[in-house]
Amino acid sequence: MTSLSETRRGRARRGRDRSRALVYRHYHGRGWKGAFRRYEELLESLVKPSSVVLDVGCGRGFPSADLLLRLGAEVHGLDPMADPAAVPPRTTVKSGLAEAIPYPDGTFDLLTSRSVLEHLEEPERAFREFRRVLKPGGHLAFLVPNRYDYVSIAAMLIPNSLHASVIRRVEGRDEHDTFPTYYRANSVGQIGHLAARTGFEVVRLEYLNHYPYLLTFSPLLCSAGIAYDELIRRVRWLHWLRAWLLGLLRCAERQPSRRSGSRSIRVSEP
């Protein structure tokens, strides 16, 4: 005899299967490229065999190291939870924070960062460090959740003290891998302001969409999330609500004044 808990698990599994079919039909089956893949393509266009690269917020296992090594770069990583024993060979990792990078001035050709800037409590201090350790003309490439995406808004409304337990239940991620979020470098306006004050020029900013991965437990909610994503993708003046921001900044020729304000920023269209 089937127990009530088994019936519920079976129903939940069937619901997720239907949601996955919806996602495939509306995204992957149409040749859609996700934000992570678009970020990888940006790195592929920037990294040369002679490039010296630092991944800021590389994580314990440094998942982006394989791509950077394959492109021929000299690869370094920085993370407060860095574990040298867990990263791929031929990489150098250091434990540390973006606000105090333990490298000399002008060390790197490229800084990379994925899903990290939202965790910066003092982003201007971090951006000044980014510029310090970059060579003249060096680049900062990043992918961040958009401050105005509904997932980000929910995260800002939920106290940081509750984030770990919520993420564990929703995504199954270990609580020790969840960090406080501030969303102080996660909009076009914020990034433009930070770039102007810290000596960067904005080369590229682009809104990217994403399937409703947090809603796949319910086919009904997943369908609603897909419809919402389709709306903000099709209606040009709603693009600022998309899930991700892909960015590329370049070290400006002159150091900025601390009184510098933001400049007008042109957002690329995919």
NUBA-286902 format. One line per field, with one value per atom (N, C-alpha, C): residue in one letter; z, x, y. Coordinates in Angstrom, 1 decimal, padded with zeros to 4 digits. Atoms other than C-alpha are relative to their C-alpha. Layout:
<marzas>
type <- (A  ...)
w <- (Z  ...)
u <- (X  ...)
v <- (Y  ...)
</marzas>
This chain:
<marzas>
type <- (M  M  M  T  T  T  S  S  S  L  L  L  S  S  S  E  E  E  T  T  T  R  R  R  R  R  R  G  G  G  R  R  R  A  A  A  R  R  R  R  R  R  G  G  G  R  R  R  D  D  D  R  R  R  S  S  S  R  R  R  A  A  A  L  L  L  V  V  V  Y  Y  Y  R  R  R  H  H  H  Y  Y  Y  H  H  H  G  G  G  R  R  R  G  G  G  W  W  W  K  K  K  G  G  G  A  A  A  F  F  F  R  R  R  R  R  R  Y  Y  Y  E  E  E  E  E  E  L  L  L  L  L  L  E  E  E  S  S  S  L  L  L  V  V  V  K  K  K  P  P  P  S  S  S  S  S  S  V  V  V  V  V  V  L  L  L  D  D  D  V  V  V  G  G  G  C  C  C  G  G  G  R  R  R  G  G  G  F  F  F  P  P  P  S  S  S  A  A  A  D  D  D  L  L  L  L  L  L  L  L  L  R  R  R  L  L  L  G  G  G  A  A  A  E  E  E  V  V  V  H  H  H  G  G  G  L  L  L  D  D  D  P  P  P  M  M  M  A  A  A  D  D  D  P  P  P  A  A  A  A  A  A  V  V  V  P  P  P  P  P  P  R  R  R  T  T  T  T  T  T  V  V  V  K  K  K  S  S  S  G  G  G  L  L  L  A  A  A  E  E  E  A  A  A  I  I  I  P  P  P  Y  Y  Y  P  P  P  D  D  D  G  G  G  T  T  T  F  F  F  D  D  D  L  L  L  L  L  L  T  T  T  S  S  S  R  R  R  S  S  S  V  V  V  L  L  L  E  E  E  H  H  H  L  L  L  E  E  E  E  E  E  P  P  P  E  E  E  R  R  R  A  A  A  F  F  F  R  R  R  E  E  E  F  F  F  R  R  R  R  R  R  V  V  V  L  L  L  K  K  K  P  P  P  G  G  G  G  G  G  H  H  H  L  L  L  A  A  A  F  F  F  L  L  L  V  V  V  P  P  P  N  N  N  R  R  R  Y  Y  Y  D  D  D  Y  Y  Y  V  V  V  S  S  S  I  I  I  A  A  A  A  A  A  M  M  M  L  L  L  I  I  I  P  P  P  N  N  N  S  S  S  L  L  L  H  H  H  A  A  A  S  S  S  V  V  V  I  I  I  R  R  R  R  R  R  V  V  V  E  E  E  G  G  G  R  R  R  D  D  D  E  E  E  H  H  H  D  D  D  T  T  T  F  F  F  P  P  P  T  T  T  Y  Y  Y  Y  Y  Y  R  R  R  A  A  A  N  N  N  S  S  S  V  V  V  G  G  G  Q  Q  Q  I  I  I  G  G  G  H  H  H  L  L  L  A  A  A  A  A  A  R  R  R  T  T  T  G  G  G  F  F  F  E  E  E  V  V  V  V  V  V  R  R  R  L  L  L  E  E  E  Y  Y  Y  L  L  L  N  N  N  H  H  H  Y  Y  Y  P  P  P  Y  Y  Y  L  L  L  L  L  L  T  T  T  F  F  F  S  S  S  P  P  P  L  L  L  L  L  L  C  C  C  S  S  S  A  A  A  G  G  G  I  I  I  A  A  A  Y  Y  Y  D  D  D  E  E  E  L  L  L  I  I  I  R  R  R  R  R  R  V  V  V  R  R  R  W  W  W  L  L  L  H  H  H  W  W  W  L  L  L  R  R  R  A  A  A  W  W  W  L  L  L  L  L  L  G  G  G  L  L  L  L  L  L  R  R  R  C  C  C  A  A  A  E  E  E  R  R  R  Q  Q  Q  P  P  P  S  S  S  R  R  R  R  R  R  S  S  S  G  G  G  S  S  S  R  R  R  S  S  S  I  I  I  R  R  R  V  V  V  S  S  S  E  E  E  P  P  P)
w <- (000.0  000.0  000.0  000.1  -001.0  001.2  -001.1  001.9  -000.5  000.4  001.9  -000.4  000.3  001.9  -001.4  001.3  -001.1  -001.1  000.9  -002.9  -000.3  000.1  -002.2  -000.8  000.7  -003.4  -001.5  001.4  -006.6  -000.7  000.6  -007.2  -000.2  000.1  -006.6  -001.2  001.1  -009.0  -001.3  001.3  -011.7  -000.4  000.2  -011.2  -000.5  000.4  -011.6  -001.4  001.4  -014.7  -001.0  000.9  -016.3  -000.1  000.1  -015.4  -000.8  000.8  -016.9  -001.5  001.4  -020.1  -000.5  000.4  -020.2  -000.2  000.2  -019.7  -001.2  001.2  -022.4  -001.3  001.2  -024.9  -000.2  000.1  -024.2  -000.1  -000.1  -023.7  -000.8  000.6  -024.5  -001.4  001.3  -027.4  -001.1  001.0  -029.1  -000.2  000.1  -028.9  000.9  -000.9  -026.0  000.7  -000.8  -024.3  001.4  -001.3  -020.6  000.4  -000.4  -018.7  000.3  -000.3  -017.5  -001.3  001.3  -021.1  -000.7  000.6  -022.3  000.7  -000.8  -019.5  -000.5  000.5  -020.7  -001.4  001.3  -024.2  000.0  -000.2  -023.0  000.4  -000.5  -021.2  -001.2  001.2  -024.4  -001.0  000.9  -026.3  000.6  -000.6  -023.8  000.4  -000.5  -022.6  -001.1  000.9  -024.5  000.7  -000.7  -023.9  000.9  -000.9  -022.3  001.2  -001.0  -020.0  001.4  -001.5  -016.2  000.5  -000.3  -014.8  001.5  -001.3  -011.3  000.1  -000.2  -010.5  001.4  -001.3  -007.6  000.5  -000.5  -005.5  -000.7  000.8  -007.1  000.6  -000.7  -004.5  000.4  -000.5  -002.8  -001.1  001.0  -005.9  -001.3  001.1  -008.4  -001.4  001.2  -011.1  -001.3  001.2  -013.7  -000.4  000.3  -013.6  -001.2  001.2  -016.2  -001.3  001.2  -018.8  -000.2  000.2  -018.1  -000.3  000.4  -018.2  -001.4  001.4  -021.4  -001.0  000.9  -022.9  000.1  -000.1  -021.9  001.0  -000.9  -019.1  001.2  -001.3  -016.0  001.0  -000.7  -013.5  001.5  -001.4  -010.0  000.5  -000.6  -007.6  001.4  -001.3  -004.6  000.6  -000.6  -002.1  001.5  -001.4  001.7  000.4  -000.3  001.6  -000.9  000.9  -000.9  000.6  -000.5  -000.5  -001.1  001.0  -002.4  -000.4  000.2  -002.1  -000.9  000.8  -004.0  -001.4  001.3  -007.0  -001.0  001.1  -010.4  000.1  000.1  -010.9  -000.8  000.8  -012.3  000.3  -000.4  -010.5  001.4  -001.3  -007.6  000.7  -000.7  -005.0  001.3  -001.3  -002.0  000.7  -000.9  000.9  000.2  -000.2  001.0  -000.6  000.4  000.2  -001.1  001.2  -002.8  000.5  -000.5  -000.6  000.4  -000.3  000.2  -000.7  000.8  -002.6  000.2  -000.4  -001.6  -001.2  001.1  -004.8  -000.3  000.2  -005.9  -001.1  001.1  -008.2  -001.3  001.4  -011.9  -000.2  000.2  -011.6  -001.2  000.8  -013.8  -001.3  001.3  -017.4  000.1  000.0  -016.5  001.4  -001.2  -013.4  -000.4  000.3  -013.6  001.3  -001.2  -011.2  -000.4  000.3  -011.4  001.3  -001.1  -008.9  001.3  -001.2  -006.4  000.4  -000.3  -006.6  001.0  -000.9  -004.8  001.5  -001.4  -001.7  000.6  -000.4  -001.5  000.9  -000.9  001.5  -000.3  000.4  000.4  -001.4  001.4  -003.4  -000.5  000.5  -004.0  000.4  -000.5  -001.9  -000.8  000.8  -003.8  -001.4  001.4  -007.2  -000.1  000.0  -006.2  000.1  000.0  -005.4  -001.4  001.4  -008.8  -000.9  000.9  -010.5  000.3  -000.5  -008.4  -000.5  000.4  -009.3  -001.5  001.5  -013.0  -000.6  000.8  -015.5  -000.8  000.8  -017.6  -001.2  001.1  -020.0  000.3  -000.4  -018.1  000.1  000.0  -017.9  001.3  -001.0  -015.3  -000.7  000.6  -016.6  001.1  -001.1  -014.4  -000.5  000.2  -014.3  001.4  -001.3  -011.5  -000.2  000.1  -010.7  000.1  000.1  -011.6  001.3  -001.2  -008.5  -000.1  000.2  -010.0  -000.5  000.3  -010.8  001.3  -001.1  -008.6  001.1  -001.0  -007.0  000.9  -000.8  -006.0  001.0  -000.9  -004.6  001.2  -001.2  -002.5  000.9  -000.8  -001.3  000.9  -000.8  -000.2  001.1  -001.0  001.6  001.2  -001.1  003.6  000.7  -000.8  006.4  -000.3  000.3  005.7  001.0  -001.0  008.9  -000.4  000.4  007.2  -001.3  001.4  003.8  -000.1  000.1  004.6  000.0  -000.1  005.7  -001.2  001.2  002.8  -001.2  001.1  000.2  000.1  -000.2  001.7  -000.4  000.4  001.3  -001.5  001.4  -002.1  -001.0  000.9  -003.8  000.5  -000.5  -001.5  000.3  -000.2  -001.1  001.5  -001.4  002.1  000.6  -000.7  004.6  000.1  -000.1  004.9  -001.3  001.3  001.2  -000.4  000.2  001.6  000.8  -000.6  002.2  000.0  000.0  003.0  -001.3  001.3  000.1  000.3  -000.1  -000.3  -001.2  001.3  -004.0  -000.1  000.1  -004.0  -001.3  001.3  -007.4  -001.0  000.8  -009.2  -000.9  000.9  -011.4  -001.0  000.9  -014.4  000.6  -000.7  -012.3  001.0  -001.0  -009.5  -000.6  000.7  -011.8  -000.7  000.7  -013.8  001.0  -001.0  -010.6  000.6  -000.6  -009.2  -001.0  001.0  -012.5  -000.1  000.1  -012.7  001.2  -001.2  -009.1  000.2  -000.3  -009.3  -001.2  001.1  -012.7  -001.0  001.1  -015.0  -001.1  001.1  -018.4  -000.2  000.3  -019.1  -001.5  001.4  -022.3  -000.4  000.4  -022.2  001.3  -001.0  -020.0  -000.8  000.7  -021.1  000.9  -000.7  -019.6  -000.6  000.5  -019.9  000.8  -000.7  -019.1  000.5  -000.6  -017.3  000.2  -000.3  -016.9  001.5  -001.4  -013.6  000.8  -000.6  -012.0  001.5  -001.3  -008.5  000.1  000.0  -009.6  -000.7  000.7  -011.2  000.8  -000.9  -008.2  -000.4  000.3  -009.6  -001.5  001.4  -013.3  -000.2  000.1  -012.8  000.2  -000.3  -011.2  -001.1  001.0  -013.7  -001.3  001.2  -016.6  000.2  -000.2  -015.0  000.0  000.1  -014.6  -001.4  001.5  -018.3  -000.7  000.6  -019.3  000.4  -000.4  -017.2  -000.7  000.7  -018.7  -001.4  001.4  -022.2  -000.1  000.0  -021.4  000.1  -000.1  -020.2  -001.0  001.1  -023.0  -001.3  001.2  -025.7  000.1  -000.1  -024.3  000.4  -000.1  -024.7  001.3  -001.2  -021.8  001.3  -001.2  -019.4  000.1  000.0  -020.2  001.4  -001.3  -016.9  001.1  -000.9  -015.1  -000.2  000.3  -016.6  001.2  -001.1  -014.3  000.3  -000.1  -015.0  -000.7  000.7  -015.9  -000.3  000.5  -018.0  -000.2  000.2  -017.8  -000.3  000.3  -019.0  000.2  -000.3  -017.6  -000.4  000.4  -018.7  000.9  -000.7  -016.7  -000.8  000.7  -017.7  000.1  000.1  -018.6  001.2  -001.1  -015.7  001.3  -001.3  -012.0  000.2  -000.2  -011.0  001.2  -001.3  -008.4  000.8  -000.8  -005.5  -000.1  000.2  -006.4  -001.4  001.3  -009.8  000.1  000.0  -010.6  -001.1  001.0  -012.8  -001.4  001.4  -016.6  -000.6  000.7  -019.1  -000.5  000.3  -019.7  -001.1  001.0  -022.9  000.3  -000.3  -022.3  -001.3  001.2  -025.0  -000.1  000.2  -026.5  -000.6  000.5  -027.1  -001.4)
u <- (000.8  000.0  000.9  -000.8  001.4  -000.4  000.2  001.9  -000.3  000.4  000.7  001.3  -001.2  004.3  000.5  -000.4  005.1  -000.8  000.9  002.1  000.3  -000.3  003.1  001.4  -001.3  006.7  -000.2  000.2  005.4  -000.7  000.7  003.1  001.0  -001.0  006.0  000.9  -000.9  008.2  -000.6  000.7  005.6  -000.2  000.1  005.1  001.3  -001.3  008.8  000.3  -000.2  008.9  -000.7  000.8  006.1  000.7  -000.6  007.9  001.3  -001.2  011.2  -000.4  000.4  009.3  -000.4  000.4  007.9  001.3  -001.3  011.4  000.7  -000.7  012.8  -000.7  000.7  010.1  000.2  000.0  010.3  001.4  -001.4  014.1  001.0  -001.1  016.6  -000.4  000.4  014.5  000.0  -000.1  014.7  001.4  -001.4  018.4  000.4  -000.2  018.3  001.4  -001.2  021.7  -000.2  000.2  021.6  001.0  -000.9  023.3  001.4  -001.3  026.2  000.8  -000.6  026.9  000.4  -000.3  026.8  001.2  -001.2  029.3  001.3  -001.2  031.6  000.4  -000.3  031.4  000.8  -000.7  032.5  001.5  -001.3  035.5  000.8  -000.7  036.4  000.4  -000.4  036.5  001.1  -001.0  038.8  001.3  -001.2  041.3  000.9  -001.0  044.5  001.0  -001.0  047.3  000.9  -000.9  049.3  -000.7  000.8  046.5  000.3  -000.1  047.0  -001.4  001.4  043.5  -000.2  000.4  042.1  -001.6  001.4  038.6  -000.3  000.3  037.2  -001.3  001.1  034.9  000.0  -000.1  036.1  -000.7  000.7  034.4  001.0  -000.9  035.9  000.7  -000.5  036.3  000.4  -000.5  037.0  -000.6  000.6  034.5  000.3  -000.3  035.5  001.5  -001.4  039.2  000.2  -000.2  038.8  -000.1  000.2  037.5  001.2  -001.1  040.3  001.3  -001.2  043.0  -000.1  000.2  041.6  000.3  -000.3  041.9  001.5  -001.4  045.6  000.4  -000.3  045.5  000.8  -000.5  047.6  -001.1  001.3  044.8  000.3  000.0  044.4  -001.4  001.3  041.5  000.0  000.1  040.4  -001.4  001.3  037.7  000.2  -000.2  037.2  -000.1  000.1  036.4  000.9  -000.9  039.2  000.6  -000.6  040.5  001.0  -001.0  043.8  -000.1  000.1  043.2  -001.1  001.2  039.9  -000.1  000.1  040.8  000.8  -000.8  042.2  001.5  -001.5  046.0  000.2  -000.5  047.9  -000.8  000.6  045.8  000.5  -000.5  046.8  -001.2  001.1  044.1  000.5  -000.3  044.3  -001.3  001.1  041.9  000.0  000.1  040.7  -001.2  001.2  038.1  000.3  -000.1  037.5  000.4  -000.3  037.9  001.5  -001.5  041.6  000.7  -000.6  043.1  001.5  -001.4  046.4  001.0  -000.9  048.3  000.5  -000.6  050.6  -000.8  000.6  049.4  000.4  -000.3  049.1  000.3  -000.3  049.2  -000.7  000.9  046.3  -000.4  000.6  045.1  -001.5  001.4  041.6  -000.5  000.7  039.4  -001.4  001.3  036.4  -000.8  000.8  033.5  -001.5  001.4  030.2  -000.8  000.9  027.4  000.7  -000.8  029.7  -000.3  000.1  029.1  -001.2  001.2  025.7  000.4  -000.4  027.7  000.9  -000.9  029.8  -000.7  000.5  029.0  000.5  -000.6  031.4  000.5  -000.4  031.4  001.0  -000.9  033.3  001.5  -001.3  036.2  000.5  -000.4  036.2  000.4  -000.3  036.1  001.4  -001.3  039.1  001.1  -001.0  041.0  000.1  000.0  039.9  000.9  -000.8  041.4  001.5  -001.4  044.6  000.8  -000.8  045.5  -000.1  000.1  044.6  001.1  -001.0  047.2  -000.7  000.6  046.6  -000.7  000.8  043.8  -000.6  000.5  042.9  -001.6  001.4  039.3  -000.6  000.8  036.7  -001.2  001.1  034.2  -000.9  000.8  031.2  -001.4  001.4  027.8  -000.7  000.7  025.4  -001.5  001.4  021.8  -000.5  000.6  019.8  -000.7  000.7  018.7  -001.5  001.5  015.2  -000.7  000.6  014.6  -000.8  000.8  011.9  000.7  -000.7  014.3  000.9  -000.8  016.6  -000.8  000.9  013.7  -000.4  000.4  012.6  001.2  -001.2  016.2  000.2  -000.2  016.4  -001.1  001.0  013.1  000.1  -000.3  014.2  001.2  -001.2  016.6  001.2  -001.2  020.2  000.1  -000.1  019.9  -000.9  000.9  017.2  000.4  -000.4  018.9  000.4  -000.6  020.8  -001.1  001.0  017.7  -000.9  000.9  015.6  000.7  -000.8  018.3  000.1  -000.1  018.7  -001.3  001.3  015.0  -000.3  000.4  014.6  001.0  -001.0  017.9  000.8  -000.7  019.3  001.5  -001.3  022.5  000.4  -000.5  024.6  -000.1  000.2  024.0  001.4  -001.3  027.8  000.4  -000.3  027.8  -000.9  000.9  025.3  000.6  -000.6  026.6  -001.0  000.9  024.9  000.0  000.2  023.6  -000.4  000.3  023.4  -000.5  000.5  022.7  000.4  -000.5  024.8  000.8  -000.7  026.5  -000.8  000.8  023.6  -001.1  000.9  021.9  000.9  -000.7  023.0  000.4  -000.4  022.9  001.1  -001.0  024.9  001.4  -001.3  027.6  000.6  -000.5  027.8  000.6  -000.5  028.3  001.3  -001.2  030.9  001.2  -001.1  032.8  000.5  -000.4  032.9  000.9  -000.7  034.2  001.3  -001.2  036.8  001.0  -001.0  038.5  -000.3  000.4  036.6  -000.8  000.9  035.0  -000.9  000.9  031.9  000.1  -000.1  032.5  -001.3  001.2  029.4  -000.8  001.0  026.3  -001.2  001.1  023.6  -000.9  001.0  020.4  -000.2  000.3  019.9  -001.1  001.1  016.9  000.4  -000.2  016.6  -001.3  001.3  014.0  -000.3  000.4  012.1  000.4  -000.5  014.3  -000.6  000.5  012.9  -001.5  001.5  009.3  -000.3  000.3  009.8  -000.6  000.7  008.3  -001.5  001.4  004.9  -000.2  000.2  003.9  -000.8  000.8  001.3  000.9  -000.9  003.9  001.1  -001.0  006.5  -000.5  000.6  004.1  -000.2  000.2  003.4  001.4  -001.4  007.2  000.5  -000.4  007.7  -000.7  000.8  004.9  000.6  -000.6  006.4  001.4  -001.3  009.9  -000.2  000.2  008.5  -000.5  000.5  006.7  001.2  -001.1  009.8  001.1  -001.0  011.9  -000.6  000.5  009.5  -000.2  000.3  008.6  001.3  -001.3  011.7  000.2  -000.2  011.0  -000.1  000.0  010.7  001.2  -001.2  014.1  000.8  -000.7  015.4  -000.4  000.4  013.5  000.5  -000.6  015.4  000.9  -000.6  017.2  001.5  -001.5  020.9  000.5  -000.8  023.4  001.4  -001.3  026.4  000.8  -000.7  029.1  001.5  -001.5  032.6  000.4  -000.6  034.6  001.4  -001.4  038.0  000.6  -000.7  040.5  000.2  -000.1  040.3  001.4  -001.4  043.5  000.3  -000.3  043.1  -000.7  000.6  042.5  -001.1  001.1  039.1  000.1  000.2  038.3  -001.0  001.0  036.4  -001.4  001.3  033.7  -000.6  000.5  033.2  -001.4  001.3  029.6  -000.2  000.2  028.0  -000.2  000.1  028.0  -001.2  001.1  025.2  000.5  -000.4  025.3  -000.9  000.8  024.2  -000.1  000.2  022.8  -000.2  000.1  023.4  -001.3  001.2  020.5  000.5  -000.4  020.9  -000.6)
v <- (-001.2  000.0  001.3  -001.2  003.4  001.0  -001.0  005.8  001.4  -001.4  009.4  000.7  -000.7  010.6  -000.4  000.5  008.5  000.6  -000.6  009.8  001.5  -001.4  013.4  000.1  -000.1  012.8  -000.3  000.3  011.2  001.1  -001.2  014.2  001.1  -001.1  016.6  -000.3  000.4  014.6  000.2  -000.1  014.6  001.5  -001.5  018.4  000.6  -000.5  019.0  -000.4  000.5  016.8  000.9  -000.9  018.9  001.4  -001.3  022.1  000.0  000.2  020.8  000.0  000.1  020.0  001.4  -001.4  023.6  000.8  -000.8  025.1  -000.4  000.5  022.9  000.6  -000.5  023.9  001.5  -001.4  027.6  000.6  -000.5  027.9  -000.9  000.8  025.1  -000.5  000.5  023.7  001.0  -001.1  027.1  000.5  -000.4  027.4  001.2  -001.0  029.8  -000.2  000.0  030.6  000.6  -000.6  031.1  001.0  -001.1  033.9  -000.6  000.6  031.6  -000.3  000.2  030.6  001.3  -001.3  034.2  000.6  -000.5  035.1  -000.8  000.8  032.2  000.5  -000.5  033.6  001.3  -001.3  037.0  -000.3  000.4  035.4  -000.5  000.6  033.4  001.1  -001.1  036.7  000.9  -000.9  038.4  -000.7  000.7  035.7  -000.4  000.4  035.2  -000.9  000.9  032.7  000.7  -000.7  035.4  000.7  -000.7  036.7  -000.5  000.3  036.8  000.4  -000.2  036.4  -000.3  000.2  036.7  -000.1  000.2  035.3  000.4  -000.5  037.3  -000.7  000.8  035.1  -001.3  001.2  031.9  -001.2  001.2  029.6  -001.0  001.0  026.6  -000.8  000.8  024.5  000.7  -000.8  027.3  -000.6  000.6  026.1  000.6  -000.7  028.7  -000.3  000.2  027.6  -000.8  000.9  024.8  000.8  -000.8  027.3  000.9  -001.0  029.9  -000.8  000.8  027.2  -000.5  000.5  025.8  001.1  -001.1  029.3  000.4  -000.3  029.4  001.0  -001.0  031.9  -000.5  000.3  032.1  000.3  -000.1  031.5  000.2  -000.2  032.9  000.2  -000.1  032.8  000.6  -000.7  034.8  -000.3  000.2  033.8  -000.2  000.2  033.9  -001.5  001.5  030.1  -000.8  000.7  029.2  -001.2  001.2  025.7  -000.5  000.4  025.0  -001.4  001.4  021.3  -000.4  000.4  021.4  000.6  -000.7  023.5  -000.8  000.7  022.2  000.3  -000.3  021.9  001.2  -001.1  024.8  001.3  -001.2  027.4  000.4  -000.6  029.7  000.6  -000.6  030.5  000.6  -000.6  032.8  000.3  -000.4  033.4  001.5  -001.5  037.0  000.5  -000.7  039.6  000.9  -000.9  041.8  001.4  -001.4  044.9  000.1  000.0  043.9  -001.1  001.0  041.9  -000.2  000.2  040.4  -000.2  000.0  041.1  001.4  -001.3  044.0  000.7  -000.9  046.9  -000.6  000.3  046.1  -001.4  001.4  042.3  -000.6  000.8  041.2  000.8  -000.5  041.7  000.0  000.2  040.6  -000.5  000.5  040.2  -000.5  000.5  038.0  -000.2  000.1  037.7  -000.4  000.5  035.7  -000.2  000.1  036.1  000.3  -000.4  037.9  001.5  -001.4  041.7  000.3  -000.2  041.4  -000.2  000.3  040.3  001.1  -001.1  043.5  001.0  -001.0  045.6  001.4  -001.3  048.3  -000.1  000.2  048.0  001.0  -001.0  051.3  -000.4  000.5  050.0  -001.1  001.1  046.8  000.4  -000.4  048.5  000.8  -000.7  050.7  -001.1  001.1  047.4  -000.6  000.6  046.0  000.8  -000.9  049.0  -000.1  000.0  048.9  -001.2  001.2  045.3  -000.3  000.2  045.6  000.8  -000.8  046.6  001.1  -001.1  049.8  -000.6  000.6  049.0  -001.3  001.3  045.9  000.0  000.1  044.7  -000.7  000.6  043.7  -000.6  000.6  041.2  -000.7  000.5  040.2  -000.3  000.4  038.6  000.1  -000.2  039.7  -000.1  000.0  039.2  001.5  -001.4  042.4  000.3  -000.4  044.3  000.0  -000.1  044.6  -001.2  001.3  041.0  -000.4  000.3  039.5  -000.9  000.8  037.0  000.9  -000.9  039.8  000.8  -000.7  041.8  -000.8  000.9  038.8  -000.1  000.1  038.4  001.2  -001.2  042.0  000.2  -000.1  041.7  -001.0  001.0  038.6  000.4  -000.4  039.4  -001.0  000.9  038.0  -001.1  001.1  036.0  -001.2  001.1  033.9  -000.6  000.4  033.5  -001.5  001.3  030.3  -001.1  001.1  028.3  000.1  -000.1  029.6  -000.6  000.5  028.8  -001.5  001.5  025.3  -000.7  000.6  024.6  000.1  -000.2  026.1  -000.6  000.5  025.1  -001.2  001.1  022.5  000.3  -000.4  024.5  -000.1  000.0  024.0  001.4  -001.3  026.8  000.7  -000.7  027.4  000.6  -000.6  028.3  001.1  -001.1  031.1  001.2  -001.2  034.6  001.2  -001.2  038.0  000.7  -000.8  040.0  001.4  -001.4  043.8  000.7  -000.6  044.5  001.4  -001.4  047.7  000.2  -000.1  046.9  -000.8  000.9  045.3  000.7  -000.7  047.9  000.8  -000.8  049.9  001.3  -001.2  053.1  -000.2  000.3  051.6  -000.2  000.3  050.2  001.2  -001.3  053.5  000.9  -000.8  055.4  -000.5  000.6  053.0  000.1  -000.1  053.0  001.4  -001.4  056.8  000.4  -000.4  057.1  -000.8  000.8  054.4  -000.2  000.0  054.9  -001.1  001.0  052.5  000.7  -000.3  053.0  -001.2  001.1  051.0  -000.3  000.5  049.0  -000.7  000.8  046.8  -000.3  000.5  046.3  -000.5  000.7  043.9  -000.7  000.8  042.6  -001.3  001.3  038.9  -000.7  000.6  036.8  -001.4  001.3  033.5  -000.7  000.8  030.7  000.0  -000.1  030.7  -001.3  001.3  028.0  -000.2  000.2  028.7  -000.4  000.3  028.0  -001.3  001.3  024.6  -001.0  000.9  022.9  -000.1  -000.1  024.0  000.3  -000.4  023.8  001.2  -001.2  026.5  001.3  -001.1  028.9  000.1  000.0  027.9  000.6  -000.6  028.8  001.5  -001.5  032.2  000.6  -000.6  032.8  000.1  000.0  031.9  001.2  -001.1  034.3  001.4  -001.3  037.1  000.3  -000.2  036.5  000.3  -000.3  036.5  001.5  -001.4  039.9  000.9  -000.9  041.6  -000.1  000.1  040.2  000.7  -000.6  041.4  001.5  -001.4  044.8  000.8  -000.6  047.0  000.8  -000.8  049.4  -000.7  000.8  046.5  -000.9  000.8  045.1  000.1  -000.3  046.6  -001.0  001.0  043.9  -001.4  001.3  041.0  -000.5  000.6  038.6  000.3  -000.1  039.3  001.2  -001.1  042.0  -000.6  000.4  041.1  001.2  -001.2  043.7  -000.2  000.0  044.6  001.5  -001.3  047.6  000.0  -000.2  048.9  001.1  -001.0  050.8  001.3  -001.2  054.4  000.5  -000.5  056.4  000.8  -000.9  058.8  -000.5  000.3  058.2  001.0  -000.9  059.6  000.8  -000.8  062.3  -000.8  000.6  061.0  000.7  -000.7  063.5  -000.3  000.3  062.0  -000.6  000.5  061.2  -001.0  001.0  058.6  000.7  -000.5  059.0  -000.7  000.6  058.2  -001.4  001.4  054.4  -000.5  000.7  052.7  -001.5  001.5  049.2  -000.7  000.8  046.7  -000.8  000.9  044.7  -001.3  001.3  041.0  -000.2)
</marzas>
